């Protein structure tokens, strides 16, 4: 089965590194025009160069902080101006902020909610009406498996990601009559810059490959996943081939999460 996104335009937040960049590369190789959104212009420039190497469509960079209402509006408006439309919205911006509840201040909670929940709300609010008019649209919310099975000490991330599950279901119901499909993809242990930073910070004399191998021991498939494997699932959902899938939350985790 050939998965194609020819003629589609996708806005991807958190698109400069890791999973976001992998999704951009997969979408662009399938023929989509891509708007990569992130804060750091230098990293964005590198991402555009990387994605463009295999792209079959246009690739643009938009520097914006989607943790703010102004940043979300700027990202959306620039995409419309340069690509003409938003057929596919991938809400991927986020970071893993965790701690014990007594140590989490209101400011920490607000920052996490703004970045992980309100960014998705604001961008969906901007994109959904035009998708509905065209009778075609895809929204993919990238969350993590803690949204379904949180452990102690995983706030605020697990809480905001769980809210993202509810948002996905609400948007799916609102979008379905107009062929706007909304799904969530839940990250398990996937190779990413976050894990590279954690490996570098641990200060132990072991390779990144050994670090990943140890992580993979607790996963039923016996290994950590790749960003490309995650992007393949996202591309299916964003394409015409995923035309009867909406309102779902799919674990991309090698079987690790105890909740399906």
Backbone as CSV, one residue per row, in Angstrom:
resi,resn,N_x,N_y,N_z,CA_x,CA_y,CA_z,C_x,C_y,C_z
1,UNK,0.839,-1.200,0.000,0.000,0.000,0.000,0.872,1.247,0.000
2,UNK,0.664,2.096,-0.971,1.395,3.361,-1.018,0.628,4.413,-0.231
3,UNK,1.295,5.012,0.738,0.693,6.081,1.532,1.125,7.405,0.938
4,UNK,0.155,8.186,0.478,0.479,9.438,-0.183,-0.177,10.620,0.516
5,UNK,0.550,11.743,0.510,0.022,13.002,1.043,0.179,14.120,0.015
6,UNK,0.238,13.749,-1.234,0.413,14.733,-2.303,-0.711,15.763,-2.270
7,UNK,-0.344,17.037,-2.359,-1.323,18.114,-2.366,-1.759,18.571,-0.992
8,UNK,-1.267,17.962,0.049,-1.628,18.337,1.411,-0.585,19.273,2.011
9,UNK,-1.032,20.095,2.948,-0.138,21.003,3.668,-0.245,20.699,5.154
10,UNK,0.908,20.523,5.807,0.936,20.120,7.211,1.699,21.131,8.050
11,UNK,1.127,21.483,9.190,1.778,22.316,10.200,2.182,21.399,11.342
12,UNK,3.481,21.378,11.659,4.004,20.483,12.689,4.712,21.302,13.749
13,UNK,4.174,21.309,14.962,4.857,22.004,16.053,5.908,21.079,16.660
14,UNK,6.906,21.689,17.304,8.009,20.877,17.795,8.680,20.144,16.655
15,UNK,8.770,20.815,15.505,9.181,20.132,14.281,10.660,20.145,13.972
16,UNK,11.462,20.738,14.837,12.871,20.914,14.495,13.756,19.743,14.879
17,UNK,13.311,18.911,15.827,14.148,17.832,16.341,13.325,16.556,16.547
18,UNK,14.037,15.444,16.701,13.436,14.204,17.157,12.215,13.745,16.399
19,UNK,11.153,13.440,17.139,9.930,12.910,16.551,9.318,13.896,15.571
20,UNK,9.300,15.185,15.920,8.720,16.184,15.030,9.425,16.239,13.684
21,UNK,10.754,16.209,13.715,11.506,16.238,12.456,11.269,14.954,11.656
22,UNK,11.223,13.824,12.340,10.977,12.559,11.649,9.606,12.553,10.974
23,UNK,8.602,13.100,11.651,7.271,13.200,11.052,7.325,14.098,9.823
24,UNK,8.030,15.219,9.931,8.151,16.129,8.792,8.807,15.441,7.601
25,UNK,9.859,14.684,7.850,10.550,13.983,6.766,9.638,12.946,6.117
26,UNK,8.879,12.229,6.931,7.983,11.201,6.382,6.861,11.839,5.585
27,UNK,6.263,12.898,6.116,5.187,13.587,5.409,5.682,14.169,4.087
28,UNK,6.840,14.827,4.135,7.349,15.484,2.923,7.746,14.464,1.866
29,UNK,8.289,13.325,2.296,8.621,12.276,1.342,7.369,11.693,0.696
30,UNK,6.228,11.791,1.400,4.948,11.325,0.859,4.272,12.388,-0.007
31,UNK,4.903,13.564,-0.131,4.404,14.576,-1.047,3.798,15.812,-0.434
32,UNK,3.751,15.901,0.887,3.109,17.045,1.543,4.022,18.260,1.591
33,UNK,3.421,19.446,1.581,4.115,20.678,1.945,4.166,20.756,3.464
34,UNK,5.270,21.258,4.000,5.495,21.192,5.442,5.838,22.567,6.000
35,UNK,5.194,22.930,7.110,5.592,24.086,7.920,6.138,23.550,9.234
36,UNK,7.438,23.730,9.438,8.098,23.308,10.670,8.058,24.458,11.663
37,UNK,7.502,24.231,12.835,7.356,25.283,13.845,8.158,24.903,15.084
38,UNK,9.011,25.814,15.526,9.771,25.648,16.764,10.276,27.026,17.171
39,UNK,10.885,27.105,18.337,11.341,28.401,18.839,12.682,28.823,18.265
40,UNK,13.625,27.909,18.163,15.007,28.246,17.831,15.233,28.263,16.331
41,UNK,15.535,29.422,15.794,15.699,29.570,14.356,16.901,28.803,13.828
42,UNK,17.985,28.691,14.611,19.172,27.982,14.137,18.889,26.492,13.954
43,UNK,18.177,25.904,14.908,17.833,24.491,14.793,16.819,24.278,13.678
44,UNK,15.919,25.223,13.504,14.946,25.145,12.420,15.633,25.145,11.065
45,UNK,16.635,25.980,10.909,17.360,26.035,9.632,17.975,24.683,9.308
46,UNK,18.565,24.042,10.301,19.143,22.724,10.098,18.064,21.705,9.753
47,UNK,16.913,21.808,10.403,15.814,20.885,10.139,15.294,21.037,8.715
48,UNK,15.150,22.277,8.257,14.678,22.512,6.890,15.644,21.901,5.885
49,UNK,16.928,22.080,6.122,17.938,21.506,5.228,17.824,19.986,5.198
50,UNK,17.658,19.380,6.366,17.565,17.928,6.479,16.302,17.401,5.804
51,UNK,15.164,18.000,6.115,13.892,17.540,5.557,13.848,17.756,4.049
52,UNK,14.390,18.864,3.588,14.347,19.198,2.158,15.127,18.210,1.301
53,UNK,16.083,17.513,1.906,16.924,16.592,1.142,16.116,15.472,0.498
54,UNK,15.010,15.069,1.120,14.179,13.992,0.577,12.749,14.451,0.294
55,UNK,12.516,15.746,0.340,11.150,16.275,0.217,10.636,16.212,-1.214
56,UNK,9.355,15.977,-1.338,8.660,16.070,-2.628,7.733,17.287,-2.654
57,UNK,7.750,18.063,-1.582,6.945,19.277,-1.519,7.757,20.415,-0.938
58,UNK,7.109,21.532,-0.675,7.773,22.684,-0.071,7.996,22.465,1.417
59,UNK,9.081,23.034,1.933,9.387,22.961,3.357,9.732,24.363,3.846
60,UNK,8.996,24.864,4.821,9.264,26.189,5.367,9.461,26.097,6.873
61,UNK,10.153,27.089,7.419,10.392,27.160,8.864,9.682,28.371,9.442
62,UNK,9.086,28.187,10.606,8.418,29.279,11.309,8.894,29.275,12.751
63,UNK,9.561,30.344,13.139,10.020,30.472,14.515,8.896,31.069,15.354
64,UNK,8.394,30.291,16.306,7.275,30.743,17.136,7.256,29.962,18.432
65,UNK,6.835,30.629,19.496,6.651,29.988,20.792,5.176,29.659,20.949
66,UNK,4.812,28.398,20.712,3.397,28.036,20.741,2.859,27.902,22.158
67,UNK,3.693,28.142,23.165,3.187,28.211,24.535,2.421,29.498,24.781
68,UNK,2.432,30.408,23.809,1.695,31.667,23.907,0.618,31.730,22.838
69,UNK,-0.430,32.477,23.107,-1.492,32.667,22.117,-0.953,33.367,20.878
70,UNK,-0.063,34.334,21.086,0.516,35.075,19.960,1.360,34.153,19.086
71,UNK,2.122,33.269,19.720,2.948,32.343,18.955,2.123,31.377,18.129
72,UNK,1.033,30.879,18.694,0.145,29.988,17.944,-0.455,30.690,16.737
73,UNK,-0.926,31.920,16.948,-1.531,32.662,15.842,-0.512,32.963,14.753
74,UNK,0.703,33.321,15.172,1.763,33.595,14.194,2.077,32.346,13.375
75,UNK,2.200,31.205,14.035,2.501,29.963,13.325,1.411,29.625,12.319
76,UNK,0.170,29.773,12.725,-0.940,29.460,11.827,-1.001,30.453,10.663
77,UNK,-0.906,31.733,10.961,-1.004,32.748,9.905,0.122,32.620,8.884
78,UNK,1.345,32.354,9.359,2.484,32.200,8.445,2.302,30.976,7.550
79,UNK,1.753,29.903,8.110,1.514,28.707,7.300,0.488,28.996,6.212
80,UNK,-0.579,29.670,6.568,-1.597,30.020,5.580,-1.009,30.926,4.496
81,UNK,-0.222,31.895,4.902,0.352,32.836,3.943,1.302,32.145,2.967
82,UNK,2.111,31.204,3.472,3.153,30.611,2.636,2.743,29.304,1.967
83,UNK,1.845,28.557,2.594,1.424,27.281,2.021,-0.019,27.292,1.545
84,UNK,-0.780,28.301,1.954,-2.139,28.460,1.451,-3.225,27.796,2.268
85,UNK,-2.876,26.830,3.090,-3.893,26.100,3.858,-3.200,25.232,4.901
86,UNK,-3.999,24.685,5.806,-3.521,23.668,6.750,-4.475,22.482,6.650
87,UNK,-4.027,21.423,5.990,-4.818,20.195,5.901,-4.575,19.286,7.100
88,UNK,-3.324,19.312,7.588,-2.916,18.415,8.660,-2.228,19.236,9.754
89,UNK,-2.698,19.086,10.965,-2.092,19.742,12.121,-1.537,18.666,13.043
90,UNK,-0.244,18.756,13.321,0.390,17.843,14.268,0.829,18.644,15.491
91,UNK,0.163,18.407,16.605,0.496,19.081,17.863,1.537,18.247,18.597
92,UNK,2.800,18.622,18.406,3.899,17.820,18.932,4.771,18.584,19.936
93,UNK,4.491,19.858,20.147,5.329,20.646,21.058,5.192,20.128,22.484
94,UNK,6.314,20.030,23.184,6.241,19.589,24.566,7.587,19.164,25.097
95,UNK,7.644,18.999,26.392,8.818,18.499,27.074,8.352,17.754,28.317
96,UNK,9.224,16.938,28.876,8.836,16.112,30.026,9.167,16.840,31.314
97,UNK,8.175,17.512,31.879,8.325,18.194,33.158,7.662,17.349,34.236
98,UNK,8.453,16.880,35.194,7.911,16.012,36.232,8.468,16.389,37.604
99,UNK,7.782,15.938,38.621,8.243,16.195,39.987,7.182,15.791,40.991
100,UNK,7.558,15.795,42.250,6.582,15.514,43.298,5.644,16.701,43.462
101,UNK,4.423,16.418,43.789,3.374,17.425,43.754,3.686,18.627,44.641
102,UNK,4.331,18.400,45.798,4.601,19.515,46.705,5.663,20.465,46.156
103,UNK,6.420,20.002,45.150,7.480,20.842,44.586,7.039,21.585,43.335
104,UNK,5.846,21.296,42.846,5.378,21.896,41.595,4.595,23.174,41.886
105,UNK,5.166,24.297,41.516,4.513,25.581,41.755,3.421,25.840,40.723
106,UNK,2.620,26.843,40.986,1.592,27.237,40.024,2.212,27.627,38.695
107,UNK,3.364,28.276,38.738,4.028,28.687,37.500,4.436,27.479,36.656
108,UNK,4.912,26.429,37.310,5.280,25.216,36.586,4.049,24.588,35.937
109,UNK,2.970,24.521,36.683,1.720,23.976,36.128,1.228,24.813,34.943
110,UNK,1.239,26.134,35.097,0.739,26.991,34.013,1.578,26.830,32.759
111,UNK,2.899,26.765,32.926,3.783,26.627,31.767,3.523,25.311,31.041
112,UNK,3.314,24.240,31.803,3.068,22.941,31.193,1.722,22.912,30.476
113,UNK,0.723,23.493,31.092,-0.606,23.542,30.475,-0.577,24.383,29.211
114,UNK,0.107,25.507,29.244,0.176,26.372,28.059,0.857,25.672,26.893
115,UNK,1.953,24.972,27.182,2.727,24.344,26.107,2.057,23.089,25.569
116,UNK,1.547,22.248,26.443,1.081,20.937,26.005,-0.417,20.867,25.723
117,UNK,-1.195,21.676,26.404,-2.643,21.628,26.212,-3.156,22.832,25.438
118,UNK,-2.853,24.023,25.914,-3.422,25.213,25.280,-2.887,25.441,23.867
119,UNK,-1.658,25.041,23.596,-1.151,25.157,22.224,-2.006,24.322,21.274
120,UNK,-2.338,23.096,21.695,-3.185,22.239,20.871,-4.586,22.817,20.732
121,UNK,-5.123,23.366,21.822,-6.457,23.986,21.775,-6.464,25.157,20.800
122,UNK,-5.483,26.035,20.929,-5.452,27.247,20.104,-5.263,26.936,18.626
123,UNK,-4.362,26.008,18.317,-4.118,25.688,16.913,-5.284,24.915,16.306
124,UNK,-5.903,24.030,17.073,-7.082,23.326,16.573,-8.228,24.306,16.332
125,UNK,-8.382,25.263,17.228,-9.433,26.270,17.072,-9.236,27.074,15.796
126,UNK,-7.979,27.338,15.437,-7.695,28.079,14.210,-7.891,27.215,12.970
127,UNK,-7.482,25.951,13.047,-7.459,25.108,11.856,-8.787,24.431,11.543
128,UNK,-9.535,24.051,12.554,-10.725,23.221,12.355,-11.782,23.852,11.446
129,UNK,-12.108,25.136,11.578,-13.164,25.689,10.714,-12.864,25.575,9.223
130,UNK,-11.614,25.864,8.812,-11.281,25.769,7.394,-11.224,24.319,6.928
131,UNK,-10.744,23.422,7.779,-10.779,22.005,7.437,-12.222,21.564,7.200
132,UNK,-13.109,22.009,8.075,-14.517,21.624,7.958,-15.133,22.138,6.662
133,UNK,-14.767,23.347,6.271,-15.288,23.906,5.012,-14.837,23.081,3.817
134,UNK,-13.593,22.590,3.849,-13.060,21.799,2.742,-13.480,20.338,2.827
135,UNK,-14.127,19.951,3.935,-14.563,18.568,4.162,-13.382,17.593,4.168
136,UNK,-12.251,18.070,4.674,-11.075,17.199,4.797,-10.093,17.821,5.780
137,UNK,-9.660,17.011,6.721,-8.659,17.497,7.659,-8.182,16.391,8.567
138,UNK,-6.984,16.578,9.096,-6.415,15.628,10.050,-5.760,16.416,11.187
139,UNK,-6.027,16.027,12.411,-5.332,16.574,13.576,-4.762,15.399,14.352
140,UNK,-3.465,15.462,14.623,-2.794,14.418,15.384,-2.175,15.055,16.620
141,UNK,-2.588,14.601,17.785,-2.035,15.082,19.049,-1.005,14.077,19.555
142,UNK,0.242,14.500,19.612,1.310,13.628,20.112,1.371,13.762,21.629
143,UNK,1.070,12.661,22.314,1.046,12.628,23.772,2.069,11.595,24.237
144,UNK,1.927,11.075,25.434,2.761,9.945,25.840,1.937,8.967,26.660
145,UNK,2.486,7.787,26.870,1.702,6.725,27.496,1.338,7.025,28.950
146,UNK,2.007,7.992,29.559,1.632,8.392,30.924,0.231,8.984,30.961
147,UNK,-0.298,9.414,29.821,-1.673,9.904,29.770,-2.666,8.811,30.150
148,UNK,-2.322,7.563,29.843,-3.192,6.429,30.168,-2.785,5.736,31.461
149,UNK,-1.489,5.679,31.713,-0.985,4.913,32.858,0.084,5.714,33.589
150,UNK,-0.319,6.745,34.342,0.667,7.590,35.027,1.252,6.926,36.260
151,UNK,2.529,7.174,36.473,3.194,6.738,37.694,3.308,7.907,38.667
152,UNK,3.608,7.604,39.902,3.855,8.661,40.885,5.017,9.529,40.421
153,UNK,4.884,10.816,40.679,5.938,11.743,40.307,5.919,12.173,38.860
154,UNK,4.872,11.821,38.115,4.827,12.158,36.688,4.010,13.414,36.397
155,UNK,3.523,14.102,37.421,2.878,15.393,37.187,3.987,16.435,36.961
156,UNK,3.660,17.500,36.178,2.382,17.778,35.537,2.189,17.099,34.186
157,UNK,3.266,16.473,33.657,3.192,15.913,32.306,2.027,14.948,32.128
158,UNK,1.874,13.989,33.035,0.826,12.992,32.883,-0.557,13.622,32.899
159,UNK,-0.713,14.684,33.673,-2.020,15.335,33.796,-2.369,16.096,32.520
160,UNK,-1.415,16.871,32.004,-1.701,17.622,30.773,-1.860,16.687,29.588
161,UNK,-1.115,15.592,29.570,-1.279,14.625,28.481,-2.622,13.915,28.564
162,UNK,-3.092,13.639,29.766,-4.421,13.047,29.919,-5.497,14.007,29.428
163,UNK,-5.296,15.289,29.701,-6.223,16.285,29.161,-6.193,16.278,27.637
164,UNK,-5.015,16.014,27.072,-4.903,15.907,25.619,-5.712,14.754,25.053
165,UNK,-5.838,13.660,25.822,-6.704,12.555,25.402,-8.160,13.005,25.315
166,UNK,-8.614,13.723,26.328,-9.992,14.216,26.324,-10.215,15.194,25.180
167,UNK,-9.237,16.073,24.957,-9.342,17.021,23.843,-9.451,16.281,22.514
168,UNK,-8.668,15.226,22.354,-8.714,14.442,21.117,-10.106,13.898,20.865
169,UNK,-10.726,13.358,21.905,-12.055,12.766,21.741,-13.104,13.828,21.428
170,UNK,-13.018,14.975,22.098,-13.960,16.068,21.841,-13.835,16.559,20.401
171,UNK,-12.595,16.810,19.962,-12.372,17.303,18.607,-12.795,16.281,17.555
172,UNK,-12.573,14.995,17.847,-12.981,13.960,16.902,-14.488,13.981,16.684
173,UNK,-15.230,14.159,17.769,-16.683,14.229,17.643,-17.143,15.444,16.866
174,UNK,-16.481,16.574,17.093,-16.857,17.797,16.385,-16.440,17.754,14.920
175,UNK,-15.327,17.103,14.635,-14.822,17.100,13.268,-15.426,16.049,12.374
176,UNK,-15.915,14.957,12.941,-16.368,13.813,12.147,-17.422,14.145,11.087
177,UNK,-18.439,14.971,11.386,-19.438,15.251,10.353,-18.865,15.923,9.111
178,UNK,-17.689,16.531,9.235,-17.066,17.224,8.103,-15.762,16.560,7.663
179,UNK,-15.617,15.264,7.980,-14.456,14.494,7.544,-13.140,15.064,8.070
180,UNK,-13.185,15.610,9.272,-11.962,16.026,9.964,-11.671,14.976,11.024
181,UNK,-10.610,14.239,10.835,-10.290,13.112,11.692,-9.235,13.527,12.720
182,UNK,-9.474,13.162,13.969,-8.604,13.594,15.063,-8.190,12.373,15.882
183,UNK,-6.890,12.182,16.013,-6.365,11.042,16.759,-5.178,11.464,17.615
184,UNK,-4.860,10.633,18.590,-3.683,10.852,19.425,-2.710,9.703,19.222
185,UNK,-1.429,10.028,19.200,-0.363,9.035,19.187,0.412,9.170,20.486
186,UNK,0.562,8.063,21.202,1.189,8.090,22.524,2.598,7.515,22.448
187,UNK,3.544,8.357,22.801,4.948,7.988,22.740,5.308,7.086,23.920
188,UNK,6.000,5.992,23.626,6.624,5.191,24.663,8.092,5.575,24.742
189,UNK,8.956,4.607,24.708,10.392,4.888,24.705,10.883,4.893,23.256
190,UNK,11.044,6.096,22.740,11.437,6.313,21.356,12.759,7.078,21.352
191,UNK,13.700,6.659,20.520,14.968,7.380,20.401,14.704,8.846,20.079
192,UNK,15.271,9.750,20.876,15.023,11.175,20.675,16.113,11.987,21.360
193,UNK,16.110,13.288,21.091,17.091,14.178,21.700,16.935,14.232,23.217
194,UNK,15.712,14.029,23.691,15.479,14.016,25.135,16.301,12.924,25.804
195,UNK,16.322,11.725,25.197,17.079,10.619,25.773,18.580,10.822,25.594
196,UNK,18.974,11.456,24.499,20.394,11.769,24.302,20.881,12.709,25.403
197,UNK,20.068,13.717,25.718,20.439,14.642,26.789,20.521,13.928,28.130
198,UNK,19.585,13.016,28.377,19.606,12.277,29.636,20.835,11.372,29.711
199,UNK,21.191,10.766,28.597,22.401,9.940,28.555,23.644,10.777,28.838
200,UNK,23.707,11.949,28.218,24.865,12.820,28.431,24.965,13.302,29.872
201,UNK,23.818,13.493,30.506,23.803,14.042,31.863,24.108,13.000,32.937
202,UNK,23.969,11.723,32.605,24.125,10.707,33.647,25.576,10.525,34.075
203,UNK,26.519,10.902,33.188,27.921,10.877,33.579,28.540,9.499,33.694
204,UNK,27.885,8.478,33.210,28.435,7.124,33.260,29.205,6.816,31.979
205,UNK,30.174,5.946,32.112,31.017,5.600,30.972,30.374,4.467,30.170
206,UNK,29.322,4.775,29.457,28.695,3.794,28.578,28.182,4.502,27.338
207,UNK,28.103,3.795,26.242,27.705,4.383,24.965,26.201,4.626,24.931
208,UNK,25.795,5.460,23.991,24.361,5.702,23.801,23.663,4.407,23.398
209,UNK,24.331,3.599,22.587,23.743,2.319,22.172,23.487,1.421,23.375
210,UNK,24.426,1.379,24.310,24.233,0.571,25.518,23.124,1.151,26.400
211,UNK,23.042,2.478,26.435,21.984,3.165,27.181,20.611,2.755,26.645
212,UNK,20.461,2.787,25.311,19.195,2.390,24.699,18.925,0.899,24.912
213,UNK,19.962,0.087,24.828,19.784,-1.360,25.007,19.265,-1.672,26.406
214,UNK,19.789,-0.979,27.411,19.316,-1.191,28.779,17.867,-0.744,28.926
215,UNK,17.526,0.399,28.320,16.140,0.861,28.347,15.197,-0.156,27.722
216,UNK,15.655,-0.791,26.661,14.804,-1.715,25.924,14.504,-3.012,26.643
217,UNK,15.243,-3.322,27.682,15.061,-4.590,28.382,13.685,-4.737,29.032
218,UNK,13.065,-3.611,29.389,11.751,-3.661,30.047,10.590,-3.534,29.063
219,UNK,10.894,-3.493,27.781,9.872,-3.347,26.746,9.591,-4.717,26.131
220,UNK,8.326,-5.107,25.963,8.035,-6.419,25.401,8.747,-6.721,24.084
221,UNK,8.877,-5.742,23.198,9.596,-5.989,21.951,11.108,-6.045,22.140
222,UNK,11.571,-5.686,23.317,12.978,-5.851,23.632,13.897,-4.761,23.142
223,UNK,13.338,-3.659,22.704,14.170,-2.568,22.197,13.418,-1.255,22.266
224,UNK,14.168,-0.168,22.176,13.599,1.169,22.068,13.179,1.403,20.619
225,UNK,12.095,2.134,20.423,11.635,2.428,19.074,12.393,3.585,18.451
226,UNK,12.241,3.736,17.152,12.871,4.846,16.435,11.840,5.918,16.103
227,UNK,12.323,7.126,15.929,11.439,8.223,15.542,10.792,7.948,14.186
228,UNK,11.502,7.250,13.325,10.968,6.930,11.999,9.780,5.972,12.103
229,UNK,9.860,5.023,13.042,8.730,4.108,13.239,7.502,4.867,13.731
230,UNK,7.719,5.814,14.619,6.618,6.651,15.091,6.030,7.454,13.936
231,UNK,6.906,8.030,13.104,6.459,8.855,11.982,5.656,8.058,10.966
232,UNK,5.959,6.780,10.799,5.201,5.949,9.863,3.739,5.845,10.279
233,UNK,3.493,5.708,11.582,2.115,5.631,12.066,1.414,6.974,11.857
234,UNK,2.131,8.061,12.148,1.556,9.392,11.951,1.198,9.625,10.491
235,UNK,2.054,9.175,9.584,1.800,9.390,8.152,0.550,8.640,7.701
236,UNK,0.360,7.437,8.179,-0.856,6.691,7.841,-2.097,7.449,8.295
237,UNK,-2.085,7.925,9.539,-3.254,8.647,10.056,-3.493,9.947,9.304
238,UNK,-2.429,10.581,8.822,-2.558,11.869,8.140,-2.950,11.730,6.674
239,UNK,-2.931,10.535,6.159,-3.165,10.310,4.733,-4.609,9.893,4.461
240,UNK,-4.930,9.752,3.180,-6.246,9.266,2.794,-6.432,7.811,3.211
241,UNK,-5.328,7.085,3.332,-5.408,5.675,3.702,-5.936,5.479,5.123
242,UNK,-5.831,6.503,5.971,-6.360,6.419,7.331,-7.756,6.994,7.457
243,UNK,-8.554,6.867,6.420,-9.812,7.607,6.309,-10.941,7.136,7.219
244,UNK,-10.772,6.020,7.937,-11.844,5.552,8.821,-11.353,5.399,10.255
245,UNK,-10.335,6.179,10.595,-9.779,6.128,11.950,-9.891,7.505,12.579
246,UNK,-10.696,7.629,13.610,-10.804,8.896,14.327,-11.200,8.642,15.774
247,UNK,-10.786,9.556,16.650,-11.112,9.448,18.067,-10.318,8.387,18.808
248,UNK,-9.209,7.940,18.232,-8.417,6.887,18.861,-7.175,7.458,19.541
249,UNK,-6.605,6.677,20.446,-5.328,7.016,21.082,-4.449,5.785,20.967
250,UNK,-3.510,5.828,20.050,-2.705,4.666,19.694,-1.366,4.705,20.423
251,UNK,-1.059,3.635,21.152,0.250,3.526,21.805,1.295,3.117,20.769
252,UNK,2.356,3.904,20.676,3.488,3.533,19.825,4.653,3.297,20.785
253,UNK,4.681,2.105,21.370,5.529,1.889,22.550,6.088,0.488,22.668
254,UNK,5.972,-0.317,21.610,6.515,-1.671,21.669,5.824,-2.568,22.667
255,UNK,4.597,-2.210,23.064,3.827,-3.030,24.000,4.063,-2.714,25.461
256,UNK,4.742,-1.602,25.751,5.126,-1.291,27.131,3.956,-0.864,28.015
257,UNK,3.041,-0.058,27.489,1.967,0.495,28.308,0.975,-0.595,28.701
258,UNK,0.594,-0.684,29.972,-0.357,-1.725,30.403,-1.803,-1.428,29.990
259,UNK,-2.054,-0.225,29.504,-3.408,0.175,29.109,-3.456,0.322,27.599
260,UNK,-4.380,-0.356,26.954,-4.470,-0.301,25.499,-5.198,0.942,25.042
